[in-house]
Amino acid sequence: MTKPLHIGFIPLIDAAALIVAVDKGFTEAEGLDVSLVREVSWSNVRDKLNIGLFDAAHLLAPVAIASSLGLGHIKVPIVAPFNLSLNGNAITVSSALHAAIMAELDGDRFDPMATALALSRVVATRRKNGAEPLTFGMTFPFSTHNYQLRFWMATGGIDPDEDVRLVVLPPPYMVESIASGQIDGFCVGAPWNSIAVDRGVGQILHFASDILARAAEKVLAIRQDWSEKNPEPVAALVRAASRAAEFVERSKNRAEVARILARPEYVGVDADVILRTLEGRLKISADGTVREISRYLLVGREGAPRPDPVQAAWLYAQMVRWGQAAISSEALTTATAVFRPDLYDAALRIRGEAHRDGPDSVRAFAGPAFDPADLGGYLTSFKVSRRLP
Amino acid sequence: MGAESSPKIAIVDESPIRAAILEEGLREAGFTDVVRISEMQSLLSRIYALDPDVIVIDLENPSRDILEQMFQVSRAVRRPIAMFVDQSDAASIQASVDAGVSAYIVDGLKKERLKPILDLCISRFNAFSKLQDELDRTKSALEDRKVIDRAKGILMKLKGLSEEEAYVLLRSTAMREKKKIGEIAQSILTASELLK
């Protein structure tokens, strides 16, 4: 047994691979002694990882990149040898906003282009009537939730910094805030969208996978210096997480996984709600309408666990588009180097490039194909943006 | 804010006792402009309205993520806010995270002016945890006394002992088994419950 490892996590379904790895004894089988530490904010997870109170963490992929670039906080290089999840977010809107969007909708209600244009008409009408701008909640400035909301809205011609308000809210406060009318919608991970629907205060408008086919969501984050000094524990963690990710995806295990995650020391919500998420079969409105999409949340399928540097480049591109980072080839190199498929392959003794995606693994619903080699050109094609001067 | 005036400090803490201890400490140290926020609803707009120079928040508070948004350029921000820490302040972060507190500074306030404020917050937070530990210990001591009284009663009844004899028996057993008197008393209670 090596010395005890402390790993931080936020109570969300997409921590499944990490929680199952520890709870089912997969980390122990790898000779690791892991204590999971439940946290209340991403800022805490980041800070405790950065100063060494945590050896590893369940972390928002963009936070790992921002930390490596020194954006918004001190610069601490982070590596991600394992991708804990792809996708898994959804956009939920209040019943009132849902009705307003549907009234303006020209096209399929699951087509993000149609809903974005409808939303933009709702926004224009509100402005004409002197109404307050719509307010949307998301989980962190450096989050896929922020970028997914912005990408979607901006495609409809909405300037997310001018025409609406985007506010950070801790996920457990989202449901309450939409119920009290403080916000009109939000983008958040599971289980919070389902909880809003169950409570009858909102409807799921989009799965984030409607907007981006594949989006790196949470990573297993480790400080670069620690990972260099401790290659064996890092490899052992990757193997345990990989075994857990496969376990989570086997349909015969899903009920057990849901029961584990439901426990109060982990996510602490109803096992039934968790099961719906794992199956990608979500109730999207209080009337019981169910929408099923197999790629709603990917944990151990379709090559999800292998870190994909193209995803890191896309996230960096969003930081540039929305004025969080300046554009430079050095920063792009730093950002892509956070995602470490080499560490993943070495741990699992994979030769060559398994699960190789095409050049554009993100596949957004709009805009040109993403090309990390031409970041500037890619970004110029978007009309709405807030690039730094 | 004038160069000599006291900076305006906002304390964001859902624990009213800890916030009061912190406020008192700051006032004693000569920081007279202190506001406590315990209501997390629309936190950001309250902070904008208050316009503080320093914001102190406890780390158990999920609303810490809300404050991170203030570093982002947005039309809602009246003046940019930056966390006081930079590359040179890793030791400060360590001390504050250990104590369970985090501080943010508004652009314009000199960094050296924050240092005494943060040091004070750290020591008050540590003092509060100590107080909490003591409270917990007192509580468990009280709990122990109740358990010991009940165990004495059982021994007195079953073995026809006086109260003093019952206590001596408990104490000598605890010494022999190298356990606390409270633990021996608890096992008597458990056994008597089982044998009922």
Boltz contact constraints between the chains, C-beta under 6 A:
constraints:
  - contact:
      token1: [A, 40]
      token2: [B, 62]
      max_distance: 6.0
  - contact:
      token1: [A, 41]
      token2: [B, 62]
      max_distance: 6.0
  - contact:
      token1: [A, 41]
      token2: [B, 64]
      max_distance: 6.0
  - contact:
      token1: [A, 41]
      token2: [B, 65]
      max_distance: 6.0
  - contact:
      token1: [A, 42]
      token2: [B, 65]
      max_distance: 6.0
  - contact:
      token1: [A, 43]
      token2: [B, 64]
      max_distance: 6.0
  - contact:
      token1: [A, 43]
      token2: [B, 65]
      max_distance: 6.0
  - contact:
      token1: [A, 43]
      token2: [B, 68]
      max_distance: 6.0
  - contact:
      token1: [A, 44]
      token2: [B, 59]
      max_distance: 6.0
  - contact:
      token1: [A, 47]
      token2: [B, 97]
      max_distance: 6.0
  - contact:
      token1: [A, 51]
      token2: [B, 93]
      max_distance: 6.0
  - contact:
      token1: [A, 51]
      token2: [B, 94]
      max_distance: 6.0
  - contact:
      token1: [A, 72]
      token2: [B, 71]
      max_distance: 6.0
  - contact:
      token1: [A, 74]
      token2: [B, 85]
      max_distance: 6.0
  - contact:
      token1: [A, 74]
      token2: [B, 87]
      max_distance: 6.0
  - contact:
      token1: [A, 140]
      token2: [B, 65]
      max_distance: 6.0
  - contact:
      token1: [A, 141]
      token2: [B, 68]
      max_distance: 6.0
  - contact:
      token1: [A, 141]
      token2: [B, 69]
      max_distance: 6.0
  - contact:
      token1: [A, 141]
      token2: [B, 72]
      max_distance: 6.0
  - contact:
      token1: [A, 161]
      token2: [B, 74]
      max_distance: 6.0
  - contact:
      token1: [A, 161]
      token2: [B, 75]
      max_distance: 6.0
  - contact:
      token1: [A, 168]
      token2: [B, 65]
      max_distance: 6.0
  - contact:
      token1: [A, 168]
      token2: [B, 66]
      max_distance: 6.0
  - contact:
      token1: [A, 168]
      token2: [B, 69]
      max_distance: 6.0
  - contact:
      token1: [A, 170]
      token2: [B, 62]
      max_distance: 6.0
  - contact:
      token1: [A, 170]
      token2: [B, 65]
      max_distance: 6.0
  - contact:
      token1: [A, 323]
      token2: [B, 73]
      max_distance: 6.0
